[in-house]
Amino acid sequence: MKHLFSLILLSVSISLSAQLRYASVRPGEVWLDTDGKPIQAHGFQVVATDSCFYWYGENKEYTTLGSNVWTWGIRCYKSYDFYNWQDLGLIIPPDTADVFSPLHYSQTLDRPHIIYNAATQRWVCWIKSMDEDGYFVVMEAESFTGPYAYVRSFRPEGFGVGDFDLYVDETTGKAYVWFERPHWELICAELTGDYHGVTEVFSRHFEGRRPPFTREAPAHFIRGGRHYLFTSGTTGYNPNESMVAVFDDYHGEYTELGNPHPTDPYNHSFCSQITDVVKIPGYDLYIAVADRWKPETLNTDIPAKDFAHSIVKYKDHRPFPPDFSEPRPKDKSGKVRVGWDVTSEARYVFLPITFRNGKPEIEWVDEWSFEH
């Protein structure tokens, strides 16, 4: 019996060792989950809890050349060490039957954000749809991992929407959204008490900037009582220069601090786009986590050419006028992925943030861990 018990312990130990593939982060490399499959959670967020981390985002495993799949639901992973991630499956599955559903896999759903409403004791998820001039899809659940029920689709104050971020102020309980008004400005708006919509209180920032200078992909975080916001330029899936700003008032002045990647020789954020900033519990350590949507553009002049092309393409762009009508998805099931929108092979760039004279900066390292 003692021998059998020892064999069982050895078997469990070998099984756990086989699952724990990593003891560090290697930015830009293919990252496998504990089942040995590439992690598929893009346009993502990483949530740090007292006991573990959750990483959720767009499941792009079927977004391949010639397919009509944009996003096959929202997938979530769990980790206890930040290096090894267990696949929890789809916390928001795609609609596979109704092509007019905002959740159908052919609809252009991007960048899920989940926040907790302490007043209603509900988890609220917002997802961006790029249909027409863009709108939000709102869902709600009793548990972080779902199941999520559809609540509504809307345009905040009639504005079209692009990339966005959500945040709940720990002191006031008020929630905020930052979103790109395509392709013109960044708007910060206060959410309603149920977090299902926005109030009439909002402010405009970085106004009148056409692509590639429009600010998108906002990623907000706080350190030392100050608010910081990373944003990306606008060149589609090709990478470009980031910018970081600092502010004290949500609707006040945002002071631009410049490019947070000063040592990047290609000036394209190390071929990535920041999507979130994670504060590591127990450490004064902030991690900028990013998508490398197009790995094939690494160490090429493709991003620079696309940047220059965007200046010409959008030189006469004007913002879409406000539209308060109910969003009505079009049938996109006949649209297939042709090249620029093939993202199943996208990778991730996780890098520590260094603070120099109050400015967050990101330097390249091939490998890092909390311990070193």
C-alpha positions in Angstrom: 0.0 0.0 0.0 2.9 2.4 0.9 4.5 1.6 -2.4 1.3 2.3 -4.3 0.8 5.6 -2.5 4.4 6.6 -3.5 3.6 5.8 -7.1 0.5 7.9 -7.0 2.4 10.9 -5.6 5.1 10.4 -8.2 2.5 10.3 -11.0 0.9 13.5 -9.7 4.3 15.2 -9.5 5.2 14.2 -13.0 1.8 15.4 -14.3 2.2 18.8 -12.6 5.8 19.1 -13.9 4.6 18.4 -17.4 2.0 21.1 -17.1 4.3 23.8 -15.7 6.3 24.5 -18.8 7.6 28.0 -17.9 9.4 29.7 -15.1 9.7 33.1 -16.9 8.1 35.3 -19.6 9.6 35.3 -23.1 8.1 38.3 -25.0 7.0 37.6 -28.6 7.5 33.9 -28.5 4.7 31.4 -29.0 3.1 30.9 -25.6 1.5 27.5 -24.9 -1.1 26.8 -22.3 -0.9 23.9 -19.9 -2.4 21.6 -22.5 0.4 22.5 -25.0 -1.8 24.6 -27.2 -1.1 28.3 -28.3 -2.9 30.7 -26.0 -5.8 32.3 -27.9 -6.9 35.5 -26.0 -6.2 38.6 -27.9 -7.3 42.2 -27.5 -7.1 41.1 -23.9 -7.2 41.9 -20.2 -5.3 40.3 -17.3 -7.0 40.4 -13.9 -5.0 39.9 -10.8 -6.8 38.5 -7.7 -5.6 37.5 -4.3 -5.1 33.9 -5.3 -4.6 33.9 -9.1 -4.6 35.7 -12.5 -7.2 35.5 -15.2 -6.4 36.3 -18.8 -9.3 36.7 -21.2 -9.7 37.9 -24.7 -10.7 37.3 -28.3 -10.4 33.6 -29.4 -8.8 33.8 -32.9 -8.0 30.1 -33.4 -10.3 29.9 -36.4 -9.5 33.4 -37.8 -7.4 31.9 -40.7 -6.9 32.8 -44.3 -10.1 32.3 -46.3 -12.3 31.8 -43.2 -15.4 33.9 -42.3 -14.5 33.9 -38.6 -13.6 37.2 -36.9 -13.7 36.1 -33.3 -14.8 32.7 -32.1 -16.1 33.8 -28.7 -14.2 35.1 -25.6 -11.7 32.6 -24.1 -10.3 32.8 -20.5 -7.2 31.3 -18.9 -6.2 31.0 -15.2 -2.7 31.0 -13.7 -1.2 30.9 -10.3 2.3 32.0 -11.3 1.7 34.3 -14.3 3.8 32.0 -16.5 1.7 28.9 -16.9 -1.9 29.3 -18.0 -4.8 26.8 -17.8 -7.5 27.0 -20.5 -10.9 27.6 -18.8 -12.7 27.5 -22.2 -15.1 30.1 -23.7 -16.7 32.3 -21.1 -18.7 33.9 -23.9 -19.3 31.5 -26.7 -20.1 32.7 -30.3 -23.6 32.6 -31.8 -23.3 30.0 -34.6 -26.8 30.2 -35.9 -28.0 33.8 -36.2 -25.8 35.9 -38.6 -27.5 39.0 -37.4 -26.6 38.4 -33.8 -23.9 40.8 -32.4 -22.3 37.6 -31.0 -22.1 35.7 -34.3 -18.6 34.7 -35.1 -18.5 36.7 -38.3 -19.3 39.9 -36.6 -16.4 42.2 -35.8 -16.3 41.9 -32.0 -13.1 43.1 -30.3 -11.5 43.8 -27.0 -13.7 42.5 -24.2 -13.5 44.3 -20.8 -15.1 42.9 -17.6 -15.7 44.9 -14.5 -17.5 44.2 -11.2 -20.4 46.3 -10.0 -20.5 46.0 -6.2 -23.9 47.7 -6.0 -25.6 45.2 -8.3 -23.2 42.3 -7.5 -22.9 41.6 -11.2 -20.0 41.2 -13.6 -20.5 43.5 -16.6 -18.8 42.9 -19.9 -18.4 45.4 -22.7 -17.3 44.4 -26.2 -16.6 46.6 -29.2 -18.2 45.9 -32.5 -16.7 47.5 -35.6 -19.9 47.2 -37.6 -20.8 50.5 -39.3 -19.1 53.3 -37.2 -18.8 51.0 -34.2 -20.9 50.4 -31.1 -20.8 48.6 -27.7 -22.3 45.2 -26.9 -23.0 44.9 -23.1 -23.4 41.6 -21.3 -23.8 40.6 -17.6 -23.2 37.6 -15.3 -23.3 36.6 -11.7 -19.9 35.0 -11.9 -16.7 36.3 -13.6 -16.5 33.2 -15.8 -20.2 33.4 -16.8 -22.6 32.5 -18.2 -23.1 36.0 -19.6 -26.5 37.2 -20.8 -27.0 39.9 -23.5 -28.1 43.2 -22.1 -28.0 45.8 -25.0 -26.1 47.3 -27.9 -25.6 51.1 -28.1 -23.5 54.1 -29.1 -22.5 56.2 -26.1 -24.1 59.7 -26.6 -24.6 58.7 -30.2 -20.8 58.5 -30.9 -19.3 55.7 -32.9 -16.7 53.7 -31.0 -13.3 52.2 -31.5 -10.8 50.7 -29.0 -11.7 51.3 -25.4 -10.9 50.7 -21.7 -13.1 50.4 -18.6 -12.2 51.3 -15.0 -14.0 51.3 -11.6 -12.8 54.0 -9.2 -12.1 52.1 -5.9 -12.9 55.2 -3.8 -16.2 56.4 -5.4 -17.4 53.2 -7.1 -18.0 55.2 -10.2 -17.0 53.6 -13.5 -15.5 55.2 -16.5 -14.9 54.3 -20.2 -12.3 55.7 -22.5 -13.0 55.1 -26.2 -11.8 56.3 -29.5 -14.3 58.2 -31.6 -13.2 56.9 -35.0 -10.9 58.4 -36.1 -10.8 61.7 -34.4 -10.5 61.9 -30.7 -10.5 60.0 -27.4 -13.6 60.4 -25.1 -13.8 59.7 -21.4 -17.3 59.1 -20.2 -18.9 58.2 -16.8 -21.0 55.0 -16.7 -24.5 54.8 -15.3 -25.0 53.1 -11.9 -25.7 49.7 -13.4 -22.7 50.0 -15.7 -24.9 49.3 -18.7 -24.5 52.7 -20.4 -23.0 56.2 -20.0 -24.2 59.4 -18.4 -24.1 62.8 -20.0 -20.9 63.5 -18.3 -18.0 63.1 -20.7 -14.8 64.9 -21.9 -12.8 65.0 -25.1 -9.0 64.4 -25.4 -6.4 64.4 -28.2 -9.0 66.0 -30.4 -8.9 66.4 -34.2 -6.1 63.8 -34.9 -6.5 61.8 -38.0 -4.9 58.4 -38.5 -2.1 57.4 -37.9 -2.1 60.0 -35.1 -5.5 59.3 -33.7 -5.2 57.8 -30.2 -6.7 54.3 -29.8 -6.2 51.2 -27.6 -6.3 53.2 -24.3 -4.8 51.3 -21.4 -5.3 53.0 -18.0 -3.6 52.4 -14.7 -2.7 54.1 -11.4 0.6 54.4 -9.6 1.3 56.6 -6.6 -2.1 58.2 -6.9 -1.5 59.4 -10.4 -3.5 58.2 -13.5 -1.6 57.1 -16.6 -2.9 56.2 -20.0 -1.0 54.3 -22.7 -2.5 54.8 -26.2 -1.6 53.6 -29.7 -1.5 55.3 -33.0 -4.0 54.1 -35.6 -2.7 51.9 -38.4 -4.9 48.8 -38.2 -3.2 45.6 -37.1 0.3 46.9 -38.1 2.2 48.3 -35.1 3.1 51.9 -34.5 4.4 54.3 -31.9 2.7 54.4 -28.5 2.2 57.5 -26.3 1.8 57.8 -22.6 -0.1 60.6 -20.8 -0.6 61.4 -17.1 -3.6 63.1 -15.4 -5.2 63.7 -12.0 -8.8 64.5 -13.1 -10.7 62.1 -15.4 -12.1 65.1 -17.3 -9.2 67.4 -16.8 -6.0 68.0 -18.8 -4.0 64.9 -20.0 -0.3 65.8 -20.1 1.5 63.9 -22.8 4.8 62.3 -21.7 5.9 61.0 -25.1 6.9 57.6 -26.4 7.2 55.0 -23.7 9.4 52.8 -25.9 12.4 55.2 -26.4 14.9 52.5 -27.2 12.8 50.8 -29.9 14.9 51.2 -33.1 11.8 50.7 -35.4 9.6 53.1 -33.5 6.7 50.7 -33.4 6.3 49.7 -29.7 8.5 46.6 -30.2 6.1 45.4 -32.9 3.2 45.4 -30.5 0.1 47.2 -29.2 -0.5 47.6 -25.5 -3.9 46.4 -24.3 -3.6 46.5 -20.5 -1.3 47.2 -17.5 -1.2 44.6 -14.7 -0.1 45.4 -11.2 1.6 42.3 -9.7 0.4 41.7 -6.1 3.2 41.8 -3.6 5.6 43.7 -5.9 6.0 47.3 -7.0 5.8 45.9 -10.5 3.7 46.9 -13.4 3.6 44.9 -16.6 2.5 46.4 -19.9 0.8 43.5 -21.8 0.4 43.8 -25.5 -0.6 42.0 -28.7 1.8 41.3 -31.5 -0.9 41.1 -34.1 1.4 40.7 -37.1 4.6 38.8 -36.2 5.7 38.8 -39.8 6.2 42.7 -39.6 8.9 42.3 -37.0 12.2 43.9 -38.1 10.7 45.1 -41.4 9.8 48.5 -42.9 6.1 47.4 -43.4 4.8 49.4 -40.3 6.7 52.5 -41.4 5.2 52.3 -44.9 1.7 51.8 -43.5 2.2 54.7 -41.2 3.1 57.0 -44.1 0.2 55.6 -46.2 -2.3 56.4 -43.5 -1.3 60.0 -43.4 -2.3 60.3 -47.1 -5.4 58.1 -46.8 -7.0 60.0 -44.0 -5.9 63.5 -44.8 -9.6 64.6 -45.4 -11.2 62.4 -42.7 -14.0 63.9 -40.6 -15.7 62.2 -37.6 -18.9 60.3 -38.1 -21.9 62.4 -36.9 -23.7 61.3 -33.8 -26.2 58.5 -34.4 -28.6 57.6 -31.6 -30.4 54.8 -33.5 -30.3 51.2 -32.3 -27.3 49.4 -33.8 -28.4 46.7 -36.3 -25.7 44.2 -37.3 -25.4 43.4 -41.0 -24.9 40.0 -42.4 -21.1 39.5 -42.5 -21.0 35.8 -42.9 -19.9 36.1 -46.6 -16.8 38.2 -45.7 -13.6 36.1 -45.5 -10.2 36.8 -44.1 -7.9 38.0 -46.9 -4.5 38.8 -45.3 -4.4 41.8 -43.1 -7.2 40.4 -40.9 -5.7 36.9 -40.4 -4.8 37.0 -36.8 -4.7 33.3 -35.6 -0.9 33.4 -35.4 -0.8 36.6 -33.3 1.5 36.6 -30.3 2.0 38.5 -27.1 4.5 40.9 -25.7 4.6 41.2 -21.9 7.2 43.7 -20.6 7.9 45.3 -17.2 7.5 49.1 -16.8 10.3 51.2 -15.4 9.4 54.7 -14.0 12.0 57.4 -14.7 11.3 60.9 -13.4 7.6 60.1 -13.3 7.4 58.7 -16.8 6.6 55.1 -17.5 9.1 53.5 -19.9 9.3 50.1 -21.4 12.6 48.4 -22.5 13.0 45.2 -24.4 14.2 42.1 -22.6 14.3 38.6 -24.1 13.2 36.9 -20.9 12.2 38.0 -17.4 10.6 36.8 -14.2 9.4 38.4 -10.9 12.4 37.0 -9.2 15.0 38.3 -11.5 
